[in-house]
Amino acid sequence: MSTITWPILSVLMWLPIAGGVAMILLGDKSIALGRWVALITTAVTFGISTLLWTNFDTTTAAMQFVEERTWIPFFNSYYALGVDGFAMPLIVLTAFITPLVVIAGWSVIDKRPAQYYAAFLILEGLMIGVFSALDALLFYVLWEAMLIPMFIIIGIWGGPRRVYATIKFFLYTFLGSVLMLVSLIYMYLQTCDAGQCSYAIAEFQRLPLGLNEQLFIFVAFLAAFAVKVPMWPVHTWLPDAHVEAPTGGSVILAAIMLKMGGYGFLRFSLPITPDASDTLDWLVISLSLIGVVYIGFVALVQNDMKKLIAYSSIAHMGFVTLGSFLTFELMRVNSGDTTGAAMGIDGAMVQMISHGLISGAMFFCVGVLYDRVHSREISAYGGVVNTMPIFAAFMVLFGMANSGLPATSGFVGEFLVILASFRADFWYAFLAGLTLILGAAYTLWLVKRVVFGPVANHHVAELTDVNGRELLVLGVLALAVLGLGLWPAPLLDVMRPTVENLVQQITVSKL
Amino acid sequence: MISQSVLLTIVLAPLLAAILAGIAGKVIGRAGAHTVTIAGVGIAFGLSAYVLKLLLVDGAPIVNQTVYTWLVSDGIRMEVGFLVDNLSAMMMTVVTFVSLCVHVYTIGYMKDDPGYQRFFAYISLFTFSMLMLVMSNNFMQLFFGWEAVGVVSYLLIGFWYTRPSAIFANLKAFLVNRVGDFGFVLGIAGVAYYTGSLDYATVFNARDAIVANTMTIFPGVEWQAITVVCICLFVGAMGKSAQVPLHVWLPDSMEGPTPISALIHAATMVTAGIFMVARMSPLFELSETALSFVLVIGATTAFFMGLLGLVNNDIKRVVAYSTLSQLGYMTVALGVSAYAGALFHLMTHAFFKALLFLAAGSVIIGMHHEQDMRKMGGLKKYMPITYWTSAIGTLALIGFPGTSGFFSKDALIEAVHASHIPGATYAYWCVFLGVFITAFYSFRLVFMTFHGPERFREGAAHGSHDDHAAPPAAAAGHGHDAHGHGAVVAHAGAHDDHHAAVGHGHDDHAKAGDHGAAHGTGHDDHGHHGPVEPHESPWVVTLPLILLAIPSLFIGAVTIGPMLFGDYFNGVLFVSEEHNVLGHIGEEWHGPFQFIVHAMMQPPVYLAFAGWALAWFLYVKRPDLPAVIAGKFSVLYNLFAKKFYFDEIYQAVFAKGSVGLGTALWRVGDVAIIDGAAVNGSARAVGWLSGVMRRLQSGYLYHYAFAMIIGLSVLLAWYVLR
């Protein structure tokens, strides 16, 4: 059992928010101090989050570090926090990425810097809250609240088409989540027993629901989570949002916010509506595979670096949804045997963490170039290696990781999901495996055109290599990508009881 | 006993050296970089030889142990670990020996290159990766090594990254290999599915579980699971070992510096596929269909890729086609279950082909970076060591009686002859006729390069520096022209750049390639500003040639007994009784000398002599004839010169097809339908609806009053009339 007696999750959630509020109060005038406030806050948050990992009990699937206080008595809603093997790694990832974003924006953001940092700090707190909320109402409030800082980040510090992008981003995600709210309320009403209703997610998971109810709830959740992941065909907000977002916004969006969708499937869809998941898993699996293949081809022809990486994100997230929904097909094919189901979910989780690191790193790389040349067009570059050899080494490394090279984190999740999907259907593995070719094609072709070749123009000729600040960010990410690739066992160990518990949970019909 | 620390040192010494030379290259300098990497690979070689001795002489038990657990998922434990038996020990020794030779050679070959430290870091990293591959005891680590050597190959082919042809070639190499890896991963997934493990020993013990299963891939057709799994695994080998139709990357890989052509694209990496299939012999033996597939692919590669060597004029590319063809020979041996024969040929080939490449490299430096054989000739006089070592390598390659290549190739042909699995007859004719072709193109190279008139004076007679710079550019342009057009994913713009930039050739990378240091001491610029005067290479170049020439001559005679007909591979390779062709041949085994005597009564040897003689006639006696023949058979000549149009077809179908499909999906799917119709369409619909609804709220009282009256009357009417 955990030895931490103080409310660590609340601290993790509120510390960055408090830091953000402090930043707003400090204002732009004392921004030199403000930057340090932001950095120290996020760094301390990361430090505390590592305590979550080291004190985590890897023998149980139960929620840990649980806190519970009455929040809205009228609705019997609680301020309830806790983490299991799914939430904990994602929280650590969030706390890991945010300080890097702060460092990356250090001397780059000169427009309202205090508010820029404040937005990221508040966003961090809200995201940690989403991952640790045990109460559906609390979850929903944080889930929606999270949109606001991101809306502001893109809307104020974004590119020329930022208004279109923000509205598209907001409406897309908001429409999805409104349907989720309806089903949360529906389930709340179903839990009522002697006038006492509950928003506890655990209650929802235990709730006996008929197939039609489940189908309705499943579709509502699918709307919310599929947009967030994003899955084909509700993905088109992502490239626009990425293109317009500032580097830090892109990093957080790709590294953390997309994971909300994958997390939602694991926390809500699968355990609450196992029978509907069983009925409709073909839909999720098909959309995932379409995502992997279709988006792979689309990524190939992008002219804008950020768009290319955005599309590559969608393709990689296809592995998350594919891995999560293999269980039912496995049981059908192998007459009730669930071997492989846990591997699929393991793969999905590893893929989420890994994609957080790699896509974050790729967007940082683009940011490094953009800060110098102010163009995201691939054709504006060529031969960057001649003037930025250190940067080129990182770009090649992350490009390889994005192509799923073994010994980088990008390999682990894809490998596990392909292995698991082979058990379900040869063609699942076949289509998913195409990512080996497509992923390498779009990523390394990008690398070829941007990094290699003779110096393309005077902008490239005048480039200066990465400075210490950029080296720090890229170096830390490179270590993380390699570390997770060389020794993923600790991550898998942390998740194991939770994954096994989930497989057990969803194989029992609620009907 | 072989201790784990020894094995760890073997793999980690080159890795640490690579990291040191790569990251601290500026600090430790050029001498520092080559010292640490040579020390690293030297340690690895010494210890590998020691391990081999422990196994063979001292009878140490086979090592199969885990270093650490990579991950555990769903009960499947994936580990990093070592399996060191006679097969891996042989591979380790060969790999580290060739690597050591190449390291030393590089000191001379790359001495003027600004990327000196980087190059040493790469080749040491390669040695580490290759060792991880051959020493693995499980599929996961095998795949790690497999991909890692691919990446280093990618980095090295594109070593001169300012050359458009080089960065085209490395992307192509990586992607074609990825097609193979795609099959390989599916094969690994199949293994994991049916046996529940990725550990070799466990998988081989559980192989009956695969045999017992069938798979339905297309509705209504049941396939043996073992056949599907083996063919998938072999697709991986086809990529890495450049078998038709995934061979297209290997000739282009010659864009890389010559030392790596020897190390990676001849001696070691490209044989990884052969090694892998031999390692998986317990699985492949169970599927005759898979073996036939292997056989036919290998035979096709052996014969048809050899044909392409006949017409090429680039010294490195001729050797590259010969490598393709020899890899085909090894694959044929795998197909007839003569795994030991394949490995034996792999080993002898590693020595003599590395030798031939390094000798070609020596010629290239001697000729000041000229690769076109038409501009050579008569070099024997100027480069005696290179000449004699080349001659030894060539004799071994054509299978001259007594040389190492003779033993391995002749045994291989005998094995195919003795086999009865479907496709064996076709394969026999391919490898049989291949002997003639091999001998012809090999001696064509020798005669064009070392004999005859000194053609290099013709181009440089004017003696100006400009003329001197022209040949490499021409060679690069020629190479590019031959291999197809445009980038892998063709773009009209990129295509034009390509040609414009190719003209810069080597000179370009020397200036732009450095990171600020050593301007003007380019790769091409030896300080020779007069006419081309070939010269023998320095000792760091010729010593490796001599070191490789020795095993090229003798290793076959020494090792054929134990490796092919003895018990060297006992317990490592598995051959079922009805496929055991080597055992069949072994019944007549009475030592290497009798083997030679026996072979002298067989046709293949005379076929090799005939090829040699024809090469002599056409390129020494009547050098005017080849052009006439090429003109007479222009259709055939063009077919060979265009390499059966593989590049053109792949470019049109796969590269352009993918870009076309991607553009269509993007423009139509994403932009027009999803965003245009659905997303912005619903936004417009909402806008339109609001526009309509807005009219209802006109703000005029009489509009509202009118609406109220209408409403009221309708309601009343309904109420009254219902």
Contacts between the chains, C-beta under 8 A, distances in Angstrom:
chain1	res1	chain2	res2	distance
A	168	B	679	7.0
A	172	B	679	7.7
A	233	B	669	7.9
A	233	B	674	5.1
A	233	B	678	7.7
A	236	B	670	5.8
A	236	B	674	5.1
A	236	B	675	4.8
A	236	B	679	6.1
A	237	B	679	8.0
A	294	B	665	5.6
A	294	B	669	7.0
A	297	B	658	6.4
A	297	B	661	5.1
A	297	B	662	3.9
A	297	B	665	5.3
A	297	B	666	7.9
A	298	B	662	5.6
A	298	B	665	5.2
A	298	B	666	4.4
A	298	B	669	7.4
A	298	B	670	6.2
A	299	B	662	7.5
A	300	B	489	6.8
A	300	B	658	6.0
A	300	B	659	6.4
A	300	B	662	4.2
A	301	B	659	5.8
A	301	B	662	3.9
A	301	B	663	4.8
A	301	B	666	5.7
A	302	B	666	7.6
A	339	B	74	6.5
A	339	B	75	7.4
A	339	B	196	7.7
A	340	B	74	6.3
A	340	B	193	7.9
A	341	B	74	7.5
A	342	B	73	6.8
A	342	B	74	4.1
A	343	B	73	4.7
A	343	B	74	3.8
A	343	B	76	7.0
A	346	B	73	4.5
A	346	B	74	6.7
A	347	B	73	7.6
A	379	B	493	7.8
A	383	B	161	7.9
A	383	B	162	6.6
A	383	B	512	7.2
A	385	B	161	5.6
A	386	B	162	6.9
A	386	B	512	5.0
A	386	B	513	7.4
A	386	B	515	7.9
A	389	B	515	5.0
A	396	B	155	7.7
A	400	B	151	6.1
A	403	B	178	7.9
A	405	B	147	5.6
A	405	B	148	7.9
A	405	B	151	6.3
A	406	B	140	7.8
A	406	B	143	5.9
A	406	B	144	4.0
A	406	B	147	4.9
A	406	B	148	7.0
A	407	B	144	5.9
A	407	B	147	8.0
A	407	B	148	6.7
A	411	B	147	7.9
A	412	B	71	7.1
A	415	B	140	7.7
A	415	B	185	7.4
A	416	B	73	5.7
A	418	B	185	5.9
A	418	B	186	7.7
A	418	B	189	5.5
A	419	B	76	7.9
A	419	B	188	7.5
A	419	B	189	4.8
A	419	B	192	5.1
A	419	B	193	7.6
A	420	B	74	7.5
A	421	B	189	7.9
A	422	B	186	6.9
A	422	B	189	3.6
A	422	B	190	6.3
A	422	B	192	7.4
A	422	B	193	5.3
A	423	B	193	5.2
A	426	B	186	7.8
A	426	B	215	6.4
A	426	B	217	5.3
A	426	B	228	7.9
A	427	B	217	7.7
A	429	B	186	5.8
A	429	B	189	5.4
A	430	B	186	6.6
A	433	B	182	5.1
A	433	B	185	5.5
A	433	B	186	5.7
A	434	B	182	6.8
A	436	B	178	5.3
A	436	B	181	5.6
A	436	B	182	4.7
A	436	B	185	6.4
A	437	B	175	6.7
A	437	B	178	4.8
A	437	B	179	5.8
A	437	B	182	5.6
A	440	B	174	6.1
A	440	B	175	6.0
A	440	B	178	4.7
A	441	B	175	5.7
A	441	B	178	7.8
A	441	B	488	7.8
A	441	B	489	7.2
A	441	B	658	7.0
A	444	B	154	7.9
A	444	B	171	5.6
A	444	B	174	6.0
A	444	B	175	7.4
A	445	B	171	6.5
A	445	B	487	7.7
A	445	B	488	7.0
A	445	B	489	5.8
A	448	B	167	5.3
A	448	B	171	5.2
A	448	B	487	7.6
A	449	B	494	7.8
A	451	B	161	7.9
A	452	B	158	6.2
A	452	B	161	4.5
A	452	B	162	7.8
A	452	B	167	4.2
A	453	B	161	7.0
A	453	B	162	6.4
A	453	B	164	6.3
A	453	B	167	6.0
A	453	B	501	7.9
A	454	B	162	4.4
A	454	B	164	7.6
A	454	B	501	5.9
A	454	B	504	7.3
A	454	B	508	6.2
A	454	B	512	5.8
A	455	B	162	7.9
A	455	B	512	6.1
A	487	B	68	7.3
A	487	B	70	6.8
A	488	B	70	6.7
A	488	B	71	4.6
A	489	B	68	8.0
A	489	B	69	5.5
A	489	B	70	6.3
A	489	B	71	4.6
A	489	B	72	6.6
A	491	B	71	8.0
A	492	B	71	4.7
A	492	B	72	6.2
A	492	B	73	5.7
A	493	B	72	7.5
A	496	B	72	7.7
